[in-house]
């Protein structure tokens, strides 16, 4: 049984929307290595429909020569949580549609996968996973910018979610990689 490890690029004001604001900070080797440590232990990718539809055309066209992350994204089995995406539409190599969100199905997936389950983006899915206690590690890559608006991982008025800091890694481009896990129960 592996862990569910979520990766989010976020701003200091909590926006996880399409991260175009990351471009000006580059993708230095230490950031690539940090994300590589997340993907290297993963035997599956879990995505929501919107992120899947953004990733599929972007990653499927990349080669290992263009991006060292391409083999992971293209060759690893992808599970898509969606009640609107048909299996025929999930045509990116080795993709499976899980239908709508079902925490029991996600728990079984976690048990079935050889290795960890990697989640990127997919804010709606991640909110549900967090609410159901299914996230083992939440990796926030906090960029030194505030954008003022956009989709946030933690919505205003949402429930409190106690977390425990597992690690903090400063990166060369000014990004802070913060790792959280579930808070210990008292």
N, C-alpha and C positions, 0 to 999 in steps of 0.2 A: 504494500500500500504506500503510495507516494503522497506528497503534499500538494496542495493547490497553492501556487505561487503567482501572485498578481503583480504585474508591472504596469505602472502608470507614469507618464510624463505629466507634470503638473506645474502650475505657476505658484508663486508664493501666496497668491490670493485664492488658490484652490481650483483653478480652472483646468479641466482635463479635455476640453473640446479639441477638435482637430489641431494638433500641436504645431502649427506653422511657426509659432514663436520660438521653436527650438533651433531653427535653421541658423540664425545669427550666432549661435553659441557653438556651432560645429559639432563634430562627432569624433572627439579625440580617442586615442587608443585606450585610455583608462575607462572611458564610458563604454566602449565596445567590449572590453574585458569584463566589466561589471555585469553587463547584460548577458554576455556569453556564459558567465557562471550560472545565471538563471536558466538559460536554455539548455546548457550541457547536461543537466540532470533530468530533463523533461522528455517523457515518452509520448506526450500528446499536447495539443494546443486546444484550448477552449475559448470560443469567441461568441459574442452576440452577433446578430445579423448585420447591423450597420458596420461594425468593425470588419467583419468578414468581407462584406461587399467593398470596403476600401482596400483591404489587404490583398484580396485575390488578384486583381489586375496589377497591383503594384509589385507584389512579390513574385508572381508566376512568370513575369517577364525578366526577372533578374537572374543572373548566373553567379556562381561562386567567384568568378574573376571580377565581377562588378561589385559584389557585396558578399563578404564572408558569411553573413547571416542567411543568405539565400537557401543553401541546402537544408538548414533547419526548418525554415518556413515552408519550403516546397516539398520536402520529403517526409515530414512528420505528419502523422494522422491529425486531422483537424475536425473537431466536433463543434457544430454550430447550434446554438440555442435559438430557435426561431419557430414561431407558429405560422409564419407567412412565407418562408423560403421553402421551395419544393426541393426534393432531392435532385431533380434534373437541373435546377438552377445552381446547385452547389457543385460546380464542375471543376473547381480547383483541385488539383491532384490530391487524392486520398482524403476527401472531405465527407463527413457524415452529418446529416441533419438530425438533431435530437428532439425536434418538435419544441413546444413551449417549455418554459422553465419548470423543472420538477426537481426539488432538492433531493428526493430519494434517488432519482436517476443520476444526479451528479455524485452522490455518495457512492453509488455502485460503480460509476466510471472511475472514480478515484481508486477504488479497490481493484478494478480490472486492468488499469494501465500499469505497464512496467516502467516505473519511474514517476517523476512528478508530472503535474498538469500545469502548463504555463498559460496564463491569461494575460492579454495585453489590451489596453483600451477597454471597450465594452462596458462603459459606465453603468448602464442599467443592469446588466448581468452582474457586475461586481457588487453593486448595492444589494442585490438579492442574495448573493453568496455571503456577503458580510452579515446581513441580517439573519441568515440561517446558520451562522457559525461555521461556514465551510472553507473560509480562507485561512490557511496556515501561516502564510507570509504575505504581507502587503509591502511591496517595494515602490516607494514614491521617489521619483527623480524630480526634485524640486528645482525649477529654473529660476534664476534671479531676475524675475520680471513679474509685474502685476499687469493684467490686461483689463481688469474692471468688469468683465462680463463674459458669459459663456457657460457651457455645461460644467457643473461641478460634481465631483465624486460624492461629496457629502452635501446634500441639498439643505437649504434653509428650512428650518422647522422639522427636520428629520429626527429620528430617535438618537439618543446618546449612544455612543459605541466606545466602551473603554478598550484601549489597546496598550500593549507593552512594547517599549522600544527595544528592538533586538540588535540594532546596529546603525551606525552613522558613518558614511564614507564621503569625504569631500573629494570632488573631482576637479581636474585641471581647468575645466571651462566654467567654473563657478557654480556648478550644479551640486546639490547635496543629495546623496542617495540615502534615504531614511528607510529602514526596514522595521516593520511592526508586525507583531503577532497578537493573538488573543490575550487579553489581560488575564492574569491568574485569578481564579475564582476564590473568593474569600469564604 
